[in-house]
Amino acid sequence: MKILVTGCNGLLGQKLVELISSQRDSYLIATAKSKLIPDLPRGEFHSLDITNADEVDEVIDKTKPDVVINTAAMTQVDQCETEREKCWQANVTAVEYLVQSCQKNNIHLVHISTDFIFDGTHGPLDESEKPNPISYYGKSKLAGELVIQKSSIDWTILRTVLVYGVTKDMSRSNIVLWVKKSLEEGKTINVVNDQWRTPTLAEDLAAGCYLAAIKKTKGIFNVSGSEMMTPYDIAIATADFFKLNKSLIRQTDSTKFTQPAKRPPKTGFIIDKAKRELGYQSHSFREGLGLLAKQIPG
Protein backbone atom coordinates (compact mmCIF):
# COMPACT_ATOMS: atom_id res chain seq x y z
CA MET A 1 0.00 0.00 0.00
CA LYS A 2 1.28 3.46 -0.94
CA ILE A 3 0.69 6.04 1.80
CA LEU A 4 1.33 9.75 1.30
CA VAL A 5 1.81 11.76 4.50
CA THR A 6 1.63 15.56 4.63
CA GLY A 7 3.47 17.62 7.25
CA CYS A 8 6.29 15.13 7.78
CA ASN A 9 8.46 17.61 9.70
CA GLY A 10 5.91 17.97 12.52
CA LEU A 11 5.83 15.81 15.64
CA LEU A 12 3.18 13.41 14.32
CA GLY A 13 4.59 13.53 10.79
CA GLN A 14 8.05 12.47 11.98
CA LYS A 15 6.58 9.57 13.97
CA LEU A 16 4.68 8.44 10.86
CA VAL A 17 7.85 8.56 8.73
CA GLU A 18 9.54 6.28 11.26
CA LEU A 19 6.57 3.92 11.54
CA ILE A 20 5.48 3.58 7.90
CA SER A 21 8.99 3.34 6.44
CA SER A 22 9.59 0.34 8.76
CA GLN A 23 6.53 -1.58 7.47
CA ARG A 24 7.31 -4.05 4.66
CA ASP A 25 3.77 -3.98 3.24
CA SER A 26 3.62 -0.17 3.01
CA TYR A 27 5.46 2.33 0.83
CA LEU A 28 5.85 5.85 2.20
CA ILE A 29 5.55 9.04 0.18
CA ALA A 30 6.76 11.66 2.67
CA THR A 31 5.93 15.31 2.01
CA ALA A 32 6.68 18.58 3.78
CA LYS A 33 6.86 22.26 2.88
CA SER A 34 10.64 22.40 3.46
CA LYS A 35 13.54 19.93 3.47
CA LEU A 36 12.72 16.66 5.24
CA ILE A 37 14.03 16.57 8.84
CA PRO A 38 13.66 12.86 9.80
CA ASP A 39 15.72 10.13 8.16
CA LEU A 40 13.91 8.29 5.37
CA PRO A 41 15.22 4.71 5.30
CA ARG A 42 12.64 3.60 2.72
CA GLY A 43 10.26 5.52 0.48
CA GLU A 44 10.44 8.85 -1.33
CA PHE A 45 10.19 12.54 -0.46
CA HIS A 46 8.41 15.36 -2.29
CA SER A 47 8.28 19.01 -1.32
CA LEU A 48 4.62 19.97 -0.85
CA ASP A 49 2.83 23.08 0.37
CA ILE A 50 -0.77 21.92 0.85
CA THR A 51 -2.04 25.50 0.55
CA ASN A 52 -0.92 25.46 -3.10
CA ALA A 53 -3.58 23.72 -5.23
CA ASP A 54 -1.23 23.10 -8.15
CA GLU A 55 1.39 21.45 -5.94
CA VAL A 56 -1.23 19.23 -4.29
CA ASP A 57 -2.50 18.07 -7.69
CA GLU A 58 0.98 17.61 -9.13
CA VAL A 59 2.37 15.52 -6.26
CA ILE A 60 -0.74 13.35 -5.86
CA ASP A 61 -1.15 12.81 -9.63
CA LYS A 62 2.52 11.85 -9.90
CA THR A 63 2.76 9.51 -6.88
CA LYS A 64 -0.73 7.94 -7.02
CA PRO A 65 -1.01 6.93 -3.33
CA ASP A 66 -3.74 4.59 -2.05
CA VAL A 67 -4.17 6.67 1.09
CA VAL A 68 -3.30 10.25 2.10
CA ILE A 69 -2.74 11.00 5.81
CA ASN A 70 -3.06 14.74 6.38
CA THR A 71 -1.12 15.80 9.47
CA ALA A 72 -0.30 19.30 8.16
CA ALA A 73 -2.21 22.12 9.88
CA MET A 74 -1.81 25.43 11.65
CA THR A 75 -2.18 24.39 15.30
CA GLN A 76 -0.84 27.34 17.30
CA VAL A 77 -4.16 28.29 18.90
CA ASP A 78 -3.35 31.94 19.70
CA GLN A 79 -1.69 32.53 16.33
CA CYS A 80 -4.81 31.16 14.63
CA GLU A 81 -6.89 33.68 16.56
CA THR A 82 -4.81 36.64 15.37
CA GLU A 83 -3.82 35.40 11.87
CA ARG A 84 -7.19 34.17 10.73
CA GLU A 85 -6.63 34.22 6.99
CA LYS A 86 -3.45 32.13 7.28
CA CYS A 87 -5.25 29.74 9.65
CA TRP A 88 -8.20 29.26 7.26
CA GLN A 89 -5.85 28.69 4.34
CA ALA A 90 -3.98 25.91 6.20
CA ASN A 91 -6.91 24.25 7.98
CA VAL A 92 -9.77 24.61 5.49
CA THR A 93 -8.71 25.70 1.99
CA ALA A 94 -5.83 23.19 1.95
CA VAL A 95 -8.28 20.43 2.97
CA GLU A 96 -10.48 21.41 -0.01
CA TYR A 97 -7.47 20.95 -2.31
CA LEU A 98 -6.65 17.55 -0.80
CA VAL A 99 -10.28 16.40 -1.07
CA GLN A 100 -10.47 17.46 -4.74
CA SER A 101 -7.28 15.59 -5.55
CA CYS A 102 -8.32 12.49 -3.58
CA GLN A 103 -11.67 12.50 -5.39
CA LYS A 104 -10.00 12.71 -8.80
CA ASN A 105 -7.63 9.84 -8.01
CA ASN A 106 -9.99 7.68 -5.89
CA ILE A 107 -7.83 8.00 -2.75
CA HIS A 108 -8.85 7.39 0.89
CA LEU A 109 -8.14 10.43 3.10
CA VAL A 110 -7.17 10.14 6.78
CA HIS A 111 -7.41 13.56 8.42
CA ILE A 112 -6.34 14.72 11.90
CA SER A 113 -8.73 16.86 13.93
CA THR A 114 -8.86 18.09 17.51
CA ASP A 115 -10.77 18.28 20.80
CA PHE A 116 -10.80 22.07 20.31
CA ILE A 117 -13.89 21.70 18.08
CA PHE A 118 -15.81 21.35 21.40
CA ASP A 119 -16.75 24.04 23.92
CA GLY A 120 -15.38 22.16 26.93
CA THR A 121 -18.47 22.21 29.12
CA HIS A 122 -18.00 18.52 29.97
CA GLY A 123 -15.90 15.46 29.21
CA PRO A 124 -14.65 12.91 28.39
CA LEU A 125 -16.45 12.88 25.03
CA ASP A 126 -17.37 10.23 22.49
CA GLU A 127 -17.69 10.55 18.71
CA SER A 128 -21.39 11.50 18.85
CA GLU A 129 -20.75 14.71 20.80
CA LYS A 130 -21.97 17.85 19.04
CA PRO A 131 -19.11 20.26 18.14
CA ASN A 132 -19.29 23.87 19.35
CA PRO A 133 -15.86 25.53 18.96
CA ILE A 134 -14.97 28.59 21.07
CA SER A 135 -11.73 29.59 19.29
CA TYR A 136 -10.94 30.41 15.68
CA TYR A 137 -8.58 27.41 15.58
CA GLY A 138 -11.46 25.16 16.66
CA LYS A 139 -13.78 26.75 14.09
CA SER A 140 -11.25 26.22 11.31
CA LYS A 141 -10.67 22.57 12.25
CA LEU A 142 -14.41 21.92 12.36
CA ALA A 143 -14.81 23.60 8.95
CA GLY A 144 -12.06 21.30 7.62
CA GLU A 145 -13.93 18.28 8.99
CA LEU A 146 -17.15 19.41 7.30
CA VAL A 147 -15.40 19.80 3.93
CA ILE A 148 -14.42 16.13 4.19
CA GLN A 149 -17.75 14.88 5.56
CA LYS A 150 -19.72 16.59 2.78
CA SER A 151 -17.46 15.18 0.05
CA SER A 152 -17.96 11.95 -1.88
CA ILE A 153 -14.49 10.53 -1.08
CA ASP A 154 -13.74 7.71 1.36
CA TRP A 155 -12.47 9.30 4.57
CA THR A 156 -11.45 8.78 8.18
CA ILE A 157 -11.29 11.65 10.67
CA LEU A 158 -9.14 11.05 13.75
CA ARG A 159 -9.72 13.52 16.59
CA THR A 160 -6.96 13.81 19.14
CA VAL A 161 -5.97 15.70 22.31
CA LEU A 162 -2.80 17.41 23.61
CA VAL A 163 -0.12 15.44 21.76
CA TYR A 164 3.30 15.08 23.41
CA GLY A 165 6.56 13.44 22.37
CA VAL A 166 10.07 14.14 21.16
CA THR A 167 11.56 14.34 17.65
CA LYS A 168 14.57 15.70 15.80
CA ASP A 169 14.83 19.50 15.38
CA MET A 170 11.46 20.25 16.91
CA SER A 171 10.14 23.66 15.91
CA ARG A 172 7.72 23.62 18.84
CA SER A 173 7.85 22.22 22.34
CA ASN A 174 4.98 20.47 24.13
CA ILE A 175 3.82 20.39 27.72
CA VAL A 176 6.02 17.49 28.88
CA LEU A 177 9.24 18.88 27.36
CA TRP A 178 8.43 22.40 28.61
CA VAL A 179 7.90 21.18 32.20
CA LYS A 180 11.05 19.03 32.13
CA LYS A 181 13.25 21.81 30.72
CA SER A 182 11.87 24.48 33.06
CA LEU A 183 12.38 22.37 36.19
CA GLU A 184 15.88 21.31 35.09
CA GLU A 185 16.72 25.02 34.77
CA GLY A 186 15.34 25.69 38.26
CA LYS A 187 12.48 27.86 37.01
CA THR A 188 9.22 28.22 38.88
CA ILE A 189 6.28 27.47 36.59
CA ASN A 190 2.58 28.26 36.87
CA VAL A 191 0.39 25.44 35.58
CA VAL A 192 -3.40 25.43 35.34
CA ASN A 193 -5.48 22.97 37.33
CA ASP A 194 -8.92 23.77 35.87
CA GLN A 195 -8.60 22.24 32.40
CA TRP A 196 -8.93 18.51 31.72
CA ARG A 197 -7.53 16.52 28.79
CA THR A 198 -6.54 12.98 27.83
CA PRO A 199 -2.89 13.59 26.77
CA THR A 200 -1.79 11.63 23.70
CA LEU A 201 1.61 10.08 23.06
CA ALA A 202 2.73 10.94 19.51
CA GLU A 203 3.64 7.28 18.83
CA ASP A 204 0.09 6.23 19.78
CA LEU A 205 -1.47 8.78 17.43
CA ALA A 206 0.86 7.65 14.62
CA ALA A 207 -0.20 4.03 15.24
CA GLY A 208 -3.86 5.13 15.08
CA CYS A 209 -3.22 6.90 11.75
CA TYR A 210 -1.49 3.84 10.32
CA LEU A 211 -4.27 1.49 11.45
CA ALA A 212 -6.88 3.77 9.85
CA ALA A 213 -4.83 3.87 6.63
CA ILE A 214 -4.24 0.15 6.20
CA LYS A 215 -7.80 -0.79 7.20
CA LYS A 216 -9.38 2.17 5.33
CA THR A 217 -11.95 2.25 8.12
CA LYS A 218 -14.46 5.00 7.41
CA GLY A 219 -15.89 7.51 9.89
CA ILE A 220 -14.87 9.58 12.91
CA PHE A 221 -12.66 8.13 15.65
CA ASN A 222 -11.29 9.52 18.91
CA VAL A 223 -7.60 8.65 19.14
CA SER A 224 -5.93 9.85 22.34
CA GLY A 225 -4.69 8.71 25.71
CA SER A 226 -7.26 7.34 28.16
CA GLU A 227 -6.37 9.17 31.39
CA MET A 228 -8.15 12.42 32.30
CA MET A 229 -5.49 14.83 33.59
CA THR A 230 -5.11 18.55 34.18
CA PRO A 231 -1.95 20.29 32.96
CA TYR A 232 -1.00 20.49 36.66
CA ASP A 233 -1.39 16.68 36.97
CA ILE A 234 0.78 16.28 33.86
CA ALA A 235 3.46 18.58 35.30
CA ILE A 236 3.55 16.74 38.65
CA ALA A 237 3.69 13.32 36.94
CA THR A 238 6.53 14.57 34.70
CA ALA A 239 8.48 15.93 37.70
CA ASP A 240 8.00 12.65 39.60
CA PHE A 241 9.10 10.52 36.64
CA PHE A 242 12.26 12.53 35.93
CA LYS A 243 12.93 13.07 39.68
CA LEU A 244 12.77 16.86 39.39
CA ASN A 245 11.83 19.45 42.02
CA LYS A 246 8.03 19.60 41.95
CA SER A 247 7.94 22.37 44.58
CA LEU A 248 8.75 24.66 41.62
CA ILE A 249 5.32 23.85 40.14
CA ARG A 250 2.62 26.31 41.23
CA GLN A 251 -1.06 25.57 40.78
CA THR A 252 -3.08 28.30 39.13
CA ASP A 253 -6.27 28.59 37.11
CA SER A 254 -6.96 29.72 33.56
CA THR A 255 -8.40 33.09 34.65
CA LYS A 256 -4.84 34.16 35.57
CA PHE A 257 -3.70 33.88 31.93
CA THR A 258 -4.54 36.39 29.23
CA GLN A 259 -4.47 34.63 25.87
CA PRO A 260 -5.97 35.69 22.53
CA ALA A 261 -7.87 32.40 22.13
CA LYS A 262 -10.24 30.70 24.57
CA ARG A 263 -9.47 27.12 25.56
CA PRO A 264 -12.20 24.55 26.24
CA PRO A 265 -12.10 23.85 30.00
CA LYS A 266 -12.90 20.12 29.87
CA THR A 267 -12.54 17.76 26.92
CA GLY A 268 -10.75 14.42 26.89
CA PHE A 269 -11.91 11.48 24.81
CA ILE A 270 -13.55 8.10 25.21
CA ILE A 271 -11.55 5.86 22.85
CA ASP A 272 -13.65 2.67 22.90
CA LYS A 273 -14.69 2.95 19.23
CA ALA A 274 -11.05 3.23 18.06
CA LYS A 275 -10.10 0.22 20.21
CA ARG A 276 -12.98 -1.82 18.85
CA GLU A 277 -12.89 -0.91 15.14
CA LEU A 278 -9.25 0.07 14.54
CA GLY A 279 -7.51 -2.15 17.08
CA TYR A 280 -6.04 1.02 18.65
CA GLN A 281 -4.26 0.81 21.99
CA SER A 282 -2.85 3.69 24.03
CA HIS A 283 0.04 3.75 26.49
CA SER A 284 -0.54 4.98 30.02
CA PHE A 285 0.88 8.46 30.66
CA ARG A 286 3.71 6.97 32.73
CA GLU A 287 4.54 4.48 29.96
CA GLY A 288 4.54 7.39 27.50
CA LEU A 289 7.06 9.27 29.67
CA GLY A 290 9.22 6.14 29.71
CA LEU A 291 9.25 5.98 25.90
CA LEU A 292 9.95 9.71 25.64
CA ALA A 293 12.82 9.48 28.17
CA LYS A 294 14.65 6.94 25.98
CA GLN A 295 14.49 9.29 22.98
CA ILE A 296 15.72 12.51 24.58
CA PRO A 297 19.31 13.17 23.50
CA GLY A 298 21.70 12.63 26.40
N, C-alpha and C positions, 0 to 999 in steps of 0.2 A: 504493500500500500504506500502510495506517495502522499506525504503530508507536508503542506506548506504552512510555516509558522510566521506570523508577523510579529514585529517588536522583539526580536531575538536578543537585543542588548539589555532588556529589562530583567528584573529579578525572575519573574515567571518564564520569560522567553529563554533565558540562559539555562534554567532547569530543564526546559523542554528540549533544548539542543542536546544536552547531556543524555537525557532519557531516550529520546527517539533515535539518536544516532547510534545508540547501543543495542537497538532492537533489530534482529536479523530480518524480520518480516516487514520492516518499515523502511522507507527511504525518505530522508529529511531534505526539504527545500527550506533553508533558513533565509529569512529576510530581515533587514533592518534599514533604517534611514541612513545610517553611517556605517563605517567599517565594522565588521563583526568582532565583538570582544571575546566571546568564548571560543575555545578550540573546537574545530569541526572535524572529528576523526573520520566521519563518513557522511556523504551527502554533498549538497552544493549550496552556494550562497549567492543571493542576488540583492543588490541595493534596491530598496523599495520605500517610497514615501506614500503611505496609504491615503493621504489627502490629495494625491495627484491621480486623477482618473485614468490618464493615459498610461502611467506607470503600472497601476493596478492591472489594467487590461493586458498590457504588454507582458508582464511577468507571469500572470496566470495563463494567458494564451500559450506562452512559450513552454512553461513547465508542466502544464496539464496535471495538477494534483488531483487526488481522489477526495481529499479533505483539506480545508483551510481552517487553521486554529488562529483566531484573531486575539492576540494578547496586547496589541498596540492600542494605547488610549492616552488621553490627558487625565491624570489621576490626582494631581495636586489640587486639593479641594478649594483652598483659598484662591489660588491662581485662576481656577475655573470661574470663580465668582467675579473676579475683576477683569479677566480677559475672555469674555464670553464668546466672542466671534471665533477665536482660536480654539476654544473648548468645543464649540458646536462642530467646527470643521473636523476635529480629530475624533469626536465621539458619536457624531451623527452622519455628517456628509460622507466621511470615509467609509462608514458602514454601508451607506447607499451604494458606493462604488464597488465594495466587495460583494454585496448582494447581487448587483447587476452582472458582475463577472462570473460569480458562482452559478447564476441562473443560465447564462449563455453556455457555460461549459459543463453543466450538470454536476456541480460539486457540492458536497455536504459542508456546511459552515458550522464550526464550533466557536461560540462567542463568549467572552468573559464579561460578566456584569457584577453588580455590587449590592451590598446591604443598604447603601445610601439612597436607593430608590424608595426606601420606606421612611416614615416620619419618626419612628423610634418611640412610639407611645407604649409599646409592649414587646416582649420577646421571650424565648426564641421563636422564630417564625418558620412556617413551612411554605411550600411552593404555591399554595393557594392564597396566600396573604395579598391583600390589595395594595399596590404601590401608591405612595403619596409623598414624593420627594420634597425636602425642605431647603435644598441647596441647588445652585445652578448645575453643579457637577451631577447630583442625583437626577435632576431633570434631563440632562443631556444623555445620561446612561439609560434612563427609561425610554427616551425617544429613540435611541439606538436599538434597544430591544424591540420596540414597536415596528421599526423599519423591517426587522427580520421576521417578526411574527406575522406581519401582513403580507409578506412575500410568498412566492410559490416554491421557493427552494426547500430542500431538506435542511433542518437546522437543529442545533442543540445550544441552549443558553445555560451557562454555568454561573450561578451567582456565588460570590465569595465574600469573605470578611477579613479585614485587618491581616494582610499577608506579611509574614516575617521570614527571614532567611539571610543567607550570605552568598555573594557571588564575586566574581572578579570585577575590579574597576566599577564599583557601584556608584551611580550618579546620585542616588538618594539613599538615605539611611532608613531604618524602620525602628519600631519601638524597642525591640530587644537590643539591637546594636547601640541605639542611643542611650539606653539605660546603662548598659555595660560600660560604654566609653566614658560616660559622665561620672559614674561611680569610681572607675579606675583613676580618673583625673582628680578625684576628691571633691567634685562639685555637688552642691546641694541641688536637688531637682524637685519641682512641684509636679505632682501627677494626680490626675483627676480620679475620683472614686465614685462618680455618679453617672458613668456611662458603662454599658455592658456590651460585650462582643464575644464571639467564639473565634479566637485567633487561629489563623491558618498557616501551617508550615508550607513554604513554597514547594517543597518536594511532593507534598500531598496534593496540592492543587495541580501540579504538573501531571501527576499520576491520574487524577480525575479527568484532565483534558485528554490524555492519551487513551484512557478507557472509552471516553465518549467518541473519540475519533475512530478507533478500531471497530467499535460496536455500531457506530453510526446511530446511536440511540437518540430518538427524537424527543424534543420537549425541553422543559425547564427543570434544572436540578440545582439544589443547594449543595455546594461543595466547600466545606470549611472544617475547622476543628469542631470538637463536640463539647468543650468545656466553656461555660459562661464565666467570663472574667472581666473585671474592670481594668483599665490601664494601671491602676495602683496595684491590683493583684498581680498583674503581669510583671510590674517592676520589682515587687517583693520576691516573686518566684525566681526572677532572673538573678537578683542579688544573692538569694540563698544558693542557687545552683552554682554560680561562679565564686561563691564565698567572698562577696563584696560587702561593704559597710552599708547596711540598709537603713541605718539611722540618718543617712543623708537624704532619704526619700521622704518627702513631706506630702501628706494627703491634702488635697484641695478639691474644689468642685468647679464645674465648667463656667459658673458665673464669674469666676475670677479671671477668665481669659477673654480678651477681646479679639475675635477673629472675624474676617470678612464673611465667612460661610458658617451657617448653622450646622451642627452635627446632630444626628439622631441620638437621643439619650440611650435607648435600649433596642438593640437588634439581636444579633446572634441567630444561628440557624439550626433547625432540626434537619438532620442529614439522612434520615431513614430511607427516603426514596433513592438517593444516590447509592446507598449501601445495597439496597435490594435490586435495583435495575442496572447499575453500572458495575457493581462489585467493588465500590469505593470503600477504602478504609482510611481512617485518620490516626495519626500518632497522638498520644497524650501531649500536653504542653511540655511536660518534663522530658519526655522522649525527644520532642522536637528540639529542645535546648541541647540535649546530648548530641544530636546529629549536627546541629549548628556549631557546637564547640569543636568538633573534629575538623571543621572546614575553615575555621578562622586561622589566618596565617600566624604562625608563631613568631 
